[in-house]
Amino acid sequence: MRLEIRPAATAEFGAVADLCVAAYVPFVAGDSPYVATLRDVARRAAAAELLVAVDAAGGDVLGTVTFVPEGGPLGEIAGPGETEFRMLAVDPAAQGRGVGMALMAHVLEASRRRGKDGVVCSSQPGMRAAQRIYRRLGFRRVPERDWSPLPGVELLAFAYSLR
């Protein structure tokens, strides 16, 4: 399978929203306010870089990530000189086929091109498949940056050094 990583087209926003919700179902209750955040693709595209992984042969959107290179309203834990990414999601039918790895490689390369020092992200403890990708790429846990956006929601911090 050959993937194309590129900014999402407006016409793909519905597919991206559905894919995000499907990928996050094991981690987010259906009545959680976070489901509305996952579906608010237009806001993410306006505030950051909404990227998609598309099957180059069929054109299907197989994955997405929100790349936050300069902070702003979607920045959560990035410090000076760091980029951040959020909402890495792969269509459940495409998981295990390298889509998440390809999206992450794109984020790391884009961060390098910008001359950044590192890349950070937050992950729920149960998101072990995503955390395996981060570790394979060389991210390390940074427990001192763990945080909680809401009562009962604990997020683990990961960092990758580009220096």
C-alpha positions as CSV (number, residue, x, y, z in Angstrom):
1,M,0.0,0.0,0.0
2,R,1.3,3.4,-1.0
3,L,0.3,6.3,1.2
4,E,0.1,10.0,0.4
5,I,0.4,12.3,3.5
6,R,-1.1,15.8,2.8
7,P,-3.3,18.5,4.2
8,A,-7.0,17.4,4.4
9,A,-9.3,18.8,1.8
10,T,-12.5,20.5,3.0
11,A,-14.5,17.8,1.2
12,E,-12.7,15.2,3.4
13,F,-13.7,16.8,6.8
14,G,-16.7,14.5,7.3
15,A,-14.6,11.4,6.6
16,V,-11.9,12.6,9.0
17,A,-14.5,13.3,11.7
18,D,-15.9,9.8,11.3
19,L,-12.5,8.2,11.3
20,C,-11.4,10.0,14.5
21,V,-14.5,9.0,16.4
22,A,-14.2,5.3,15.2
23,A,-10.5,5.2,16.2
24,Y,-11.2,6.8,19.7
25,V,-14.3,4.7,20.5
26,P,-12.3,2.3,22.8
27,F,-11.0,5.3,24.8
28,V,-13.9,7.8,24.9
29,A,-17.4,7.2,26.0
30,G,-20.0,8.0,23.3
31,D,-21.6,10.7,25.4
32,S,-18.2,12.3,26.2
33,P,-17.9,16.0,25.3
34,Y,-14.6,14.9,23.6
35,V,-16.6,13.3,20.8
36,A,-17.7,16.8,19.7
37,T,-14.1,17.9,19.8
38,L,-13.1,14.9,17.6
39,R,-15.8,15.8,15.1
40,D,-14.8,19.5,15.0
41,V,-12.5,19.0,12.1
42,A,-13.0,22.5,10.7
43,R,-11.8,24.1,13.9
44,R,-8.6,22.0,13.9
45,A,-7.9,22.8,10.2
46,A,-8.3,26.5,11.0
47,A,-6.0,26.5,14.0
48,A,-3.3,23.9,13.0
49,E,-2.3,21.6,10.2
50,L,-4.9,18.9,9.7
51,L,-3.1,16.1,7.9
52,V,-4.5,12.9,6.3
53,A,-2.9,9.7,5.1
54,V,-4.7,8.7,1.9
55,D,-4.4,5.4,0.0
56,A,-2.7,6.6,-3.1
57,A,-4.4,4.0,-5.3
58,G,-8.0,4.4,-4.0
59,G,-8.1,7.8,-2.5
60,D,-9.6,6.6,0.8
61,V,-8.6,8.5,4.0
62,L,-7.0,6.0,6.2
63,G,-5.6,8.2,9.0
64,T,-5.2,11.7,10.3
65,V,-3.2,13.8,12.7
66,T,-3.5,17.4,13.8
67,F,0.0,18.9,13.6
68,V,0.5,22.0,15.9
69,P,3.8,23.5,14.8
70,E,3.5,26.9,16.5
71,G,1.2,26.5,19.5
72,G,-2.0,28.5,19.4
73,P,-5.4,27.4,20.6
74,L,-4.6,23.7,20.0
75,G,-1.3,23.7,21.8
76,E,-1.3,21.9,25.1
77,I,2.2,20.9,26.4
78,A,4.7,22.2,23.8
79,G,7.4,24.5,25.1
80,P,9.5,26.9,23.2
81,G,11.2,25.2,20.2
82,E,8.8,22.3,20.2
83,T,6.0,21.2,17.9
84,E,3.1,19.1,19.1
85,F,0.6,16.8,17.5
86,R,-2.8,15.7,18.6
87,M,-5.6,13.3,17.6
88,L,-3.5,10.8,15.8
89,A,-6.2,8.4,14.4
90,V,-6.2,5.5,12.0
91,D,-9.2,3.9,10.5
92,P,-9.7,0.7,12.6
93,A,-9.8,-1.3,9.3
94,A,-6.4,0.1,8.4
95,Q,-4.7,-0.3,11.8
96,G,-1.5,-2.3,11.8
97,R,-0.6,-1.4,8.2
98,G,1.9,1.5,8.9
99,V,-0.5,4.4,8.5
100,G,0.2,5.8,12.0
101,M,3.9,5.4,11.5
102,A,3.8,7.2,8.2
103,L,1.8,10.1,9.7
104,M,4.3,10.3,12.6
105,A,7.3,10.2,10.3
106,H,5.8,13.2,8.4
107,V,5.3,15.2,11.6
108,L,8.9,14.5,12.7
109,E,10.3,15.6,9.3
110,A,8.1,18.7,9.1
111,S,9.4,19.6,12.6
112,R,13.0,19.1,11.5
113,R,12.4,21.3,8.4
114,R,11.1,24.1,10.7
115,G,14.3,23.8,12.8
116,K,12.5,22.8,16.0
117,D,14.2,21.1,18.9
118,G,11.6,18.5,19.6
119,V,8.1,17.1,19.3
120,V,5.7,16.4,22.1
121,C,2.3,14.7,22.6
122,S,-0.1,13.5,25.2
123,S,-1.7,10.1,25.2
124,Q,-4.3,8.3,27.4
125,P,-2.8,5.4,29.3
126,G,-4.9,2.9,27.4
127,M,-3.7,4.0,24.0
128,R,-0.9,1.4,23.9
129,A,-0.8,0.9,20.1
130,A,-0.1,4.6,19.6
131,Q,2.5,4.5,22.4
132,R,4.3,1.6,20.7
133,I,4.6,3.8,17.6
134,Y,6.0,6.6,19.6
135,R,8.5,4.4,21.3
136,R,9.6,2.7,18.0
137,L,10.3,6.2,16.6
138,G,12.3,7.2,19.7
139,F,9.9,9.2,21.8
140,R,10.5,8.9,25.5
141,R,8.1,9.2,28.4
142,V,8.3,12.5,30.3
143,P,6.2,11.9,33.4
144,E,7.0,15.4,34.8
145,R,4.8,16.7,31.9
146,D,1.8,14.4,32.5
147,W,-1.4,16.4,33.0
148,S,-5.1,16.2,33.4
149,P,-7.4,18.3,31.2
150,L,-10.6,17.2,33.1
151,P,-11.2,15.4,36.4
152,G,-10.7,11.7,35.8
153,V,-8.8,12.2,32.6
154,E,-5.1,11.6,33.0
155,L,-2.7,12.1,30.0
156,L,0.8,10.8,29.6
157,A,3.4,13.0,28.0
158,F,5.9,11.8,25.4
159,A,8.8,13.8,23.8
160,Y,11.1,13.3,20.9
161,S,14.4,15.2,20.6
162,L,15.4,16.5,17.2
163,R,18.8,17.7,18.5
